[in-house]
């Protein structure tokens, strides 16, 4: 079984919990996931199954989209409502002030990761140090916020924000910074990832749906998966002759190949996705295969 299963991660599960559950469901240990989600977060978690796990580190699009809720009036140690309240303050700003500060957060910027994060220091995740009450200096990292759209106020002092951003962006930190720019204390009260790379909520299946498909048999389970080629859909397609296909299997270069230099996703004459290849100065070479070699 090979493919990409887009899971709608439930609240209070870690990303690792989801993968551990799916190992039993899918009957394979060859699983990888893309883009860790906090336990309190829900939404799009791509899980790469079988041979598709080789594609995790080859993804072309690492951008993410989130729907988050900013709650004004308090700041916590974790940056969200699951943490311990560090300080509270009367709320003296609202929708108008929020809309006024949002434009300053658009674009490339540097962000200091929170202590409650999976970033490792000397092999130890920061969140483990944070739980012990240890705070260490973190280097600011480059991120980019592509858009922030205001989505209304579901409750007093709570504001929905839809954020599209680069890989490595901490939405909890972004919301704290937005609150600070408003002159307020704030924290994140809800988070849902609505897209990860090329995959969206429309592609996602709940664990209940996945388990129900398992009951119907492996064919039903496999039908929920997206092909590994979907990761590379933005690359131009190259359809190769059988003799070139054999070259790719054998790792042999093909000289004077009649196509422009560049990176390609490759199918054989029968339409089967083979993998990735590069053409440099007219020479075609395999980069990564996702099929068994003949």
C-alpha positions in Angstrom: 0.0 0.0 0.0 1.5 3.3 -1.1 -0.1 6.7 -1.1 -0.8 9.8 1.0 -3.6 9.7 3.5 -4.8 13.2 4.5 -6.0 12.9 8.1 -8.3 15.4 9.8 -6.4 15.3 13.1 -8.8 15.2 16.1 -8.2 17.5 19.2 -6.1 16.2 22.0 -4.2 13.8 19.8 -0.5 14.4 19.0 0.6 13.9 15.4 2.6 10.9 16.7 -0.6 9.4 18.2 -2.2 9.6 14.8 0.7 7.9 13.1 0.9 5.2 15.8 -2.8 4.5 15.3 -2.5 4.3 11.5 0.4 1.8 11.8 -2.0 -0.7 13.1 -4.8 0.3 10.7 -2.6 0.1 7.6 -0.5 -2.7 8.7 2.8 -1.0 8.0 5.5 0.7 10.0 6.6 2.7 6.9 4.7 5.9 7.7 5.8 9.5 7.8 3.8 12.7 8.5 4.2 16.3 7.3 3.9 19.3 9.6 3.4 18.5 13.3 0.3 19.8 14.9 -0.1 20.7 18.6 -2.5 18.4 20.5 -5.1 21.2 20.8 -5.1 21.8 17.1 -7.3 20.0 14.5 -7.2 19.7 10.8 -5.0 18.7 7.8 -2.2 16.2 8.6 -0.7 14.5 5.5 0.5 10.9 6.3 2.8 9.3 3.8 2.3 5.6 3.6 4.7 2.8 2.3 7.0 3.9 -0.5 5.4 7.3 -0.5 7.2 8.1 2.8 10.2 8.9 0.6 8.4 11.9 -0.6 8.1 13.6 2.8 11.4 15.5 2.4 10.9 16.1 -1.3 7.7 18.2 -1.1 7.7 21.3 -3.2 5.1 23.3 -1.3 5.5 23.7 2.4 3.1 26.5 2.9 0.3 26.2 5.5 -3.1 27.8 6.1 -4.8 28.0 9.5 -8.0 29.3 11.2 -7.1 30.5 14.6 -8.9 32.3 17.4 -7.2 35.1 19.3 -8.5 35.6 22.9 -7.7 38.9 24.6 -7.2 39.4 28.3 -4.6 36.9 29.4 -1.2 35.5 28.5 -0.1 31.9 29.2 3.2 30.0 29.3 2.3 27.9 26.3 0.8 30.7 24.2 -2.6 28.9 24.2 -5.5 28.3 26.6 -4.1 24.9 27.6 -1.3 26.6 29.5 -0.9 28.3 32.9 -2.0 31.9 32.9 1.0 34.1 33.5 -0.8 37.5 33.6 -4.1 39.0 33.0 -5.1 42.5 31.9 -8.3 44.4 31.3 -9.3 44.4 27.6 -9.2 47.9 26.3 -9.1 47.3 22.5 -11.3 45.5 20.0 -12.1 44.9 16.3 -11.0 48.3 15.2 -7.5 48.1 16.8 -7.1 44.5 15.5 -7.8 45.5 11.9 -5.4 48.4 12.2 -2.4 46.3 13.3 -2.9 43.3 11.0 -1.2 44.8 7.9 2.1 45.2 9.8 2.3 41.4 10.2 2.1 40.6 6.4 5.4 39.7 4.7 8.8 38.3 5.5 9.9 38.6 9.1 11.8 37.1 12.0 10.0 35.0 14.6 11.3 33.7 17.9 10.0 30.1 18.4 8.1 29.5 21.7 9.6 27.4 24.5 6.7 25.1 24.1 7.8 23.7 20.7 9.3 20.6 19.3 12.5 22.4 18.3 15.5 20.5 19.7 18.4 21.9 21.8 21.2 19.3 22.2 18.8 16.6 21.2 16.1 17.6 23.7 12.8 19.1 22.6 12.3 22.6 24.0 8.8 21.7 25.4 10.5 19.2 27.8 12.7 21.9 29.2 9.7 24.3 29.4 7.8 21.7 31.5 10.7 21.7 33.9 10.5 25.5 34.2 13.7 26.0 32.2 13.8 28.9 29.6 16.6 29.1 27.1 17.4 31.7 24.5 16.0 30.9 21.1 17.2 32.3 17.8 14.7 34.2 15.7 14.0 32.4 12.4 12.8 33.7 9.1 9.1 33.2 8.3 6.7 34.8 5.9 3.0 35.6 6.4 1.3 35.7 3.1 -2.2 36.8 4.3 -4.2 37.4 7.4 -8.0 37.6 6.9 -10.3 38.7 9.7 -13.2 36.2 10.2 -15.4 37.8 12.8 -15.9 37.6 16.6 -17.5 34.4 17.9 -17.5 35.6 21.5 -16.6 38.6 23.6 -12.9 39.4 23.2 -12.3 36.6 20.8 -11.4 37.1 17.1 -11.1 34.6 14.2 -8.1 35.0 11.9 -7.4 33.0 8.8 -3.6 32.9 8.2 -1.6 31.6 5.2 2.1 31.3 6.0 5.4 29.7 5.3 6.7 26.5 7.0 8.0 27.0 10.5 5.5 29.7 11.5 4.2 29.4 15.1 0.6 30.7 15.0 0.5 31.0 18.9 3.5 33.4 18.7 1.9 35.3 15.9 -1.3 35.8 17.9 0.6 36.9 21.0 2.5 39.4 18.9 -0.7 40.7 17.3 -2.3 41.2 20.8 0.9 43.0 22.0 0.7 45.3 18.9 -2.9 46.2 20.1 -1.5 47.0 23.5 -3.2 43.8 25.0 -2.4 40.5 26.5 -3.6 37.6 24.3 -3.5 33.9 23.7 -4.7 31.3 21.2 -8.0 29.7 22.1 -8.5 27.5 19.0 -6.5 26.4 16.0 -7.4 24.4 12.8 -5.1 23.8 9.9 -7.1 24.2 6.7 -4.3 23.3 4.3 -0.8 21.9 4.2 1.1 22.2 1.0 -1.2 21.1 -1.9 -3.6 19.4 0.5 -6.8 20.9 1.9 -9.7 20.1 4.3 -11.5 18.8 1.2 -8.9 16.0 1.0 -9.0 15.1 4.7 -10.7 12.1 6.3 -11.5 11.7 10.0 -10.1 8.7 12.0 -13.7 7.4 12.2 -13.9 7.5 8.3 -10.6 5.7 8.0 -11.6 3.0 10.5 -14.9 2.5 8.8 -13.1 2.0 5.5 -10.8 -0.5 7.1 -13.8 -2.5 8.1 -14.9 -2.6 4.4 -11.5 -4.0 3.4 -8.1 -2.8 2.0 -9.6 -1.6 -1.3 -11.9 0.9 0.5 -8.9 2.0 2.6 -6.7 2.4 -0.4 -9.5 4.5 -2.1 -9.0 7.1 0.5 -5.4 7.6 -0.4 -4.0 10.2 -2.8 -1.3 9.1 -5.2 2.3 10.1 -4.3 2.4 11.9 -7.7 0.1 14.5 -6.2 3.0 15.9 -4.1 4.8 16.9 -7.4 1.8 18.1 -9.5 3.4 21.5 -10.0 6.4 19.9 -11.9 6.1 19.5 -15.6 5.2 15.9 -16.8 7.6 13.8 -18.8 6.3 10.6 -20.5 9.2 8.3 -21.4 9.7 5.5 -23.9 10.2 1.9 -22.5 14.0 2.0 -23.2 14.4 5.3 -21.3 12.3 3.8 -18.5 14.8 1.0 -18.2 17.6 3.5 -18.1 15.9 5.2 -15.1 15.5 1.9 -13.3 19.2 1.1 -13.8 20.3 4.6 -12.8 21.8 5.2 -16.3 21.8 8.7 -17.8 20.1 9.2 -21.2 22.1 11.6 -23.4 20.7 14.1 -25.9 17.2 13.9 -24.4 14.8 16.0 -26.5 13.3 18.1 -23.7 14.2 21.4 -21.9 16.6 21.3 -19.0 14.7 21.1 -15.6 13.1 18.9 -13.0 10.3 16.6 -14.0 7.8 14.1 -12.7 8.0 11.1 -14.9 5.4 8.5 -16.1 6.0 5.6 -18.4 4.1 5.0 -21.7 1.3 3.2 -19.7 0.7 6.2 -17.6 2.3 4.8 -14.4 4.1 7.4 -12.2 7.8 6.4 -11.9 9.3 9.2 -9.9 11.4 12.3 -10.4 14.2 13.1 -12.9 16.4 16.0 -13.9 17.6 17.1 -17.3 20.9 19.0 -17.3 22.5 20.0 -20.5 20.3 17.5 -22.4 21.2 14.6 -20.1 18.3 12.9 -18.3 19.1 11.4 -14.9 16.8 9.8 -12.3 16.4 11.7 -9.0 14.1 9.4 -7.0 12.0 6.4 -8.0 8.7 5.5 -6.4 8.2 2.2 -8.2 9.9 -1.2 -7.8 12.7 -1.6 -10.3 12.0 -4.1 -13.1 
